[in-house]
């Protein structure tokens, strides 16, 4: 089980269930699924709704409205890209899903393009929202080299069979000096540490990666940086995002007391800079600011 991030041949199984296994690299501590489906097979599973569940609902269809935390977070990301010099040109959103980030990027002056493997999402993006989106993955899209000012992968990289190869393709399609932004869970967040310790104490099963096989990788700030750098980028920042009990997983906890405890832990993780969600910004070498 060779680690794709540090190339160590040494790892150990830390979780197994229903035929799935998670290993931890003893070299860099990266967490990854053992023998995951190939990327084409994963794309087919997404397309059929096997991994996401069906039917899929989207913001903008039905009664859904964008949550305030997500709108604030996306605007903050776009403002950071602007400070990095990405003030125009074309932004590619990999895993565009609802199209919310593409629409926000348009408001910031970008021309936008997207890639989306789930057919229902692709149809929503292209037919309902009128956005320029390719149905498939980054490789099948076959974009020209040095074509984009910025690329975003928001909650995407943890789903990819080979995240280093994916980012190398991002590097290829970015213009010199172009920037990439990625968000992903932090497997070393305070919530994971506390919940993991509690389950180990009571002999309960504990998977250090959420939503397997939906997620195939579990990154820490260190391994996130390692992955980005191995692909050839210069990392400019890895920062914390709003913890999941206050954002992506509101009302988490099977009881009122557990929900309260998770929210309190989330608040503490903000103070300690140990959120269970993080964002990375990196740049391709070359001409500098766009």
N, C-alpha and C positions, 0 to 999 in steps of 0.2 A: 504494500500500500504506500506508494511513493507520494510524498506531498508535492503538490504542484507549485506551492509558494516557495519553499526553501529547498526542495528536492531531496529531503531526508527520506531514507528508506525505512525509518523507524517510526512506528505508530502503534497505538493500542486501542482496542475496541472499548468504548465507554458506554455504549447503549445498543441494545438490539430488541426488536419487536416486529412481529408480523413480516419477517423476512427482510426488514431493513436494519442496517447497522450504521452507527456513527463511530468514527475513529478520531483520536486526538493525536496530532503529530507531536512526537517527543522532542523535535528540534525547535519548532517555532510556536507550538501550542495551537495551531489552526485546527478547527473542527470541520470534518467533511464526511459526506455520505460515502459508504463503501459500495463500489460497483453500481453507481446510479445509472439510469437510462441515458442513452446517447442524447445529444442535443436535438437531432431530428425526432427521436421518439418522444422527448419531452414536449417538443412543439406540437406533436400530434395529440398528446394528452391534454395540453392546454386548449387546443382547438376544439376538442370534444367536450370540454368542461369537466374532465375526469378529476383534475387536480383542484380546480376552483369551485366545483359544484355548479349545478345549473338549476333554474335559469340564472343568468347573471344580470344584475341590475346596475344601472349607471347613473351617476349624477347628471341631472338634466333630463332624464327619462323618468316619467312618473312624478312622484312627490319629493324626490330627493333634492336636497340643497347642499352646497359645499359647507362642511363644518368650518367654523371660524378659525380653529387652530391650524387647519390645513392651509387655508388662505393666507394666514399670517406667515406660516412657515415657507410657503412657496414664494411669497413676495420677498421675504428675507433672503432666500437663496438667490433670487434674481437680482436683488440689490447687491449682493456679494459678487455675483458675476460681473455686474456693471463696474464695481470698484476694481475688479481684476482686469478691466479693459475690454470686456466683451459687451460692447454697447450697440451692436447691430450685426448685420449679416444673418446667417441662417443657423438656427438651433435645431438639432436633431434630438428628439425625445425617444429613447429606446424603452419599449414597454409602456406605450402611451396610455393604455387602458381607457380611462374616462375622458381624456383630453383636457383635463383641467390645467395641467402645467403648460401644455401647448398654447392654450388660450391666454393664460397669464403672460407667457413669453411674448405673444403677439402684442399685448398691451405695453410691453417694455421695448417695442421697436424691432423685435426679431421677425424675420421670415421663419416659418416653422415647418418642420417635416417630422414624421413619426414612423415608428416600426411597432407592430403589435401582432403577436402570434394567435390571439384568441379571435376567431372569426366574428363572433357576436360583437366584440368590442371594436374590431376593425370596421364593421358595417355601421356601427353607431358613429364612429369618428369620421368616416368618409361620407356617409349618406346623410346623417342627421346634422352633423356639425360642419360638414364641408371642408374638412382638413385633409392635407396631403399626407396620406399614410400608406405604408407598404404592409401587406399582410404576410407575415413571416418573421424571420429573425434578422439580425444585423448582417449575417453572412449572405443569406439568400437575397437580401435587398441589393447587395453588390453596388454600393455607392462608389462614385469616383474617389480617388485619393485626394486628400487636401481640399475637401469640399465644404466643411462646416466650421463656423466660428466657435461653436460650443456644442457639447453633447451632454445630455442628462440621462442618468440611469437611476431612477428613484424607486427604491425598494425592488431592485432587479438583480443585482449582482449575486445575491445569496441564492438565487434560483438557477444559476447558470452552471452547466456541466463543467466548463473550464473557464473560470473567471479571468485568469491571466490572458488566455487566448482572446477572450472577448474584449478585454481592454487593449490588446495589441491591435485588434481591428478598429477600435475607437481611435487609437493613435494614428492609424493609417488614414482614416477619413477626415481627421481634423487638420485644419490649416496650421502651418508653423506658428507657434505662439498661442494656439487655440486652447480652450479650457474645457475640462470635464468636471461634472459634479455628480456625486453618488450618495445616496442614503442607504443605510442598512442597519439591521439590529446589532447591538453590542452584546456579544455573548458573555462579556465580563462585567456587565452592569450590576449595580447594587441589588436590584430585584432578583436577578439570576443567582447571585451569590447567596442571598438570604434564603430564597426558596430552595435552591439546591442543597444548602447545608441542612435545612429543616427536613427535607425528604430523605437525605442520607442518614440523618440521626434516627429517623423512625423507620428506616428500612423500606422506604417507598421508592418506586421506580422514578428515575429522573433523566429526562432527555435534555442535554444542554443546548440543543437547537430546537427552536419552536417550529411547529407545523411541518414535520417530516412526513412525506417526501416533497411537500410544497417548497420547503427550504432545503438546500443541499449543503450549504456552507454556514458556519458560525464564525464570524470575525470578531476580533478584539481590536482596539485602536492600533495595537502593534501589527497584527497580521493584516489589517486593512491597509495600512501604509505599505507593508511589505508587498502585498499583491499589486498595488498601484505602481510602486517603484519597479517591480520586476517586469511590468509591461512596458516600461520605458518613460514613464511620466516623472515630473518633478512635483512632489506633494507640497502644496502651499499651506494646507490646514486640514486637521481632522478635529471636528468640534461636536459637542453634544447637541442633541435635539430634545424637544419636549418628550418626557418619558411616556411609554405606551399607556399606563393607566390614566393619563391625562390627555391622551390623543388617540392613537390608533386602536386602543383597547379600552375605551371608556366603559365604566360599569363592570370591569373585570372583578372576579371573585364570586364564589358560589354562595356566599352569605353576606349579609350587611357588614359584619365585623371584618370579614376577609377583604371586602371591597375598601373599607376604611383603612385597613392596614396597608393595602397595596398603594392607596393614594398617599398615605403618610410616608411610605418608603420612597415613592416617586418624588415627593417634595424634598426628602432628604438627599436623594440622588442628584438633584439639581444643585444643591448646596455643595455637595462633594465632587461635582463634575463626574458622576458615575451613572449617567442616564443609560437606559437600555436601548437607546436609539442614537445614531451618529450620522454625520455628514462629512464627506471628504471633498476637497477641492484640489485639483491638480492641473498642471500646464504641460503642453507639449513644447519641447525646445524649438527655438527658431526665432521668428521676427519679433517676438515680444507681444506687447499689447496690440489688440486688433483695432 
